[in-house]
């Protein structure tokens, strides 16, 4: 089998697992991929990811590598209540 060119790989839409592997990617969760992108954006500095102020970035809520909207990941109840009260004001 001949290796595909970058253009050939990019033209496969949607990309399949085989195409991703051929492009050099390994299997990973979307949350891990988002965390890696945030680290890339912040020059590999976890402290900069934590301090990120790009609140309009679509990845910002996920930058810790956890999903903020699932019940298992919700912050403690008092903290959520304070946030909801501030939103209502």
Buried (B, 14 or more C-beta within 10 A) or exposed (E): EEEBEEEEBEEBEEBEEEBBEBEEEEEEEEEEBBBEBBBEBBEEEEEEBEEBEEEEBEBBEBBBBEBEEEEEEEEEEEEEEEEEEEEEE
